[in-house]
């Protein structure tokens, strides 16, 4: 079963027990909008029995986080902007919780840059493949947003509280090697190397009990994940209401920066 079309925000391909979900907004850096997150949740629900799940992105980026254009499209008033942000971050949280509960082995095939809240699609995975060209950057301190997508709810448990805090407050750009050294990636390779590694991982995962993988994932992430993600959402809403945050978004989206599609 395969979903096709340039306008399809998530391409879904099912091959036996393996489900591949591809974020499909390459012209926008696969930045996050409501239709994309809704499509992810629908695919996860429709293929809850898949024994293996591969998450990746179309084009050069894995995902550049929340689409700044999407926020600005809803910035008629502070209330409309806040309502949109509440829906978007809330839907991202629902996506991460659905992934945490998935019964199969989850592979994040990170084909390019990761910024903003899309890091959660890496952090929730059982195995992370990182392209050598990829980088990871928060962008929150530049934009005036509060961290979302697990930057505070998941990341500190993986790399340590102080290292996570330093990364966020300094808005550092981590290379693939830096992410690997910190334990955020299991494998770093070029495209061909990632493909070979995925084949090997799928062969191994096929011999294992997927329900045990899901239990291990939930327990290591923590049973209070929903509460921690909700705290991120509330902090995001507090920040998005500030006039200076809107001004930063408008400056980010100015014609001189049109190559930068997302960040939140």
DAKAMO-V72420 format. One record per backbone hydrogen bond with DSSP energy under -0.5 kcal/mol. NH is the residue of the N-H (numbers start at 1). CO is the residue of the C=O. If there is no record, write none. Layout:
nh=NH co=CO
nh=NH co=CO
This chain:
nh=3 co=12
nh=8 co=5
nh=9 co=7
nh=11 co=22
nh=12 co=10
nh=13 co=11
nh=13 co=20
nh=14 co=1
nh=15 co=13
nh=15 co=18
nh=18 co=15
nh=19 co=52
nh=20 co=13
nh=21 co=19
nh=21 co=54
nh=22 co=11
nh=22 co=20
nh=23 co=21
nh=23 co=56
nh=24 co=9
nh=28 co=25
nh=29 co=26
nh=30 co=25
nh=31 co=28
nh=32 co=65
nh=37 co=33
nh=38 co=34
nh=39 co=35
nh=40 co=36
nh=41 co=37
nh=42 co=38
nh=43 co=39
nh=44 co=40
nh=45 co=41
nh=46 co=42
nh=47 co=43
nh=48 co=45
nh=50 co=47
nh=51 co=17
nh=52 co=17
nh=53 co=105
nh=54 co=19
nh=55 co=107
nh=56 co=21
nh=58 co=23
nh=61 co=58
nh=62 co=113
nh=63 co=113
nh=64 co=29
nh=67 co=32
nh=68 co=66
nh=68 co=261
nh=69 co=261
nh=70 co=67
nh=71 co=67
nh=72 co=68
nh=73 co=69
nh=74 co=70
nh=74 co=71
nh=75 co=72
nh=81 co=77
nh=82 co=78
nh=83 co=79
nh=84 co=80
nh=85 co=81
nh=86 co=82
nh=87 co=83
nh=88 co=84
nh=89 co=85
nh=90 co=86
nh=91 co=87
nh=92 co=88
nh=93 co=89
nh=94 co=90
nh=95 co=91
nh=96 co=92
nh=97 co=93
nh=98 co=94
nh=99 co=95
nh=100 co=96
nh=101 co=97
nh=102 co=99
nh=103 co=48
nh=105 co=51
nh=107 co=53
nh=107 co=105
nh=108 co=127
nh=109 co=55
nh=109 co=107
nh=110 co=108
nh=110 co=129
nh=111 co=109
nh=114 co=135
nh=115 co=63
nh=116 co=137
nh=118 co=115
nh=119 co=116
nh=120 co=117
nh=121 co=118
nh=122 co=119
nh=123 co=119
nh=124 co=120
nh=125 co=122
nh=126 co=106
nh=127 co=106
nh=129 co=108
nh=129 co=127
nh=130 co=128
nh=130 co=187
nh=131 co=110
nh=131 co=129
nh=132 co=189
nh=134 co=131
nh=136 co=174
nh=137 co=114
nh=138 co=172
nh=143 co=139
nh=144 co=140
nh=145 co=140
nh=151 co=148
nh=154 co=150
nh=155 co=150
nh=157 co=154
nh=158 co=154
nh=158 co=155
nh=159 co=155
nh=160 co=156
nh=164 co=160
nh=165 co=161
nh=166 co=162
nh=167 co=163
nh=168 co=164
nh=169 co=165
nh=170 co=166
nh=171 co=167
nh=171 co=168
nh=172 co=167
nh=174 co=136
nh=174 co=172
nh=176 co=134
nh=179 co=175
nh=180 co=176
nh=181 co=177
nh=182 co=178
nh=183 co=180
nh=184 co=179
nh=185 co=179
nh=186 co=128
nh=187 co=128
nh=189 co=130
nh=194 co=190
nh=195 co=191
nh=196 co=192
nh=197 co=193
nh=198 co=194
nh=199 co=195
nh=200 co=196
nh=201 co=197
nh=202 co=198
nh=203 co=199
nh=204 co=200
nh=205 co=201
nh=206 co=202
nh=207 co=204
nh=208 co=205
nh=210 co=208
nh=212 co=209
nh=213 co=209
nh=214 co=210
nh=215 co=211
nh=216 co=212
nh=217 co=213
nh=218 co=214
nh=219 co=215
nh=220 co=216
nh=221 co=217
nh=222 co=218
nh=225 co=222
nh=228 co=224
nh=229 co=225
nh=230 co=226
nh=231 co=227
nh=232 co=228
nh=233 co=229
nh=234 co=230
nh=235 co=231
nh=236 co=232
nh=237 co=233
nh=238 co=234
nh=239 co=235
nh=240 co=236
nh=241 co=237
nh=242 co=239
nh=245 co=242
nh=246 co=242
nh=247 co=243
nh=248 co=244
nh=249 co=245
nh=250 co=246
nh=251 co=247
nh=252 co=248
nh=253 co=249
nh=254 co=251
nh=257 co=254
nh=258 co=255
nh=260 co=257
nh=261 co=259
nh=263 co=66
nh=264 co=66
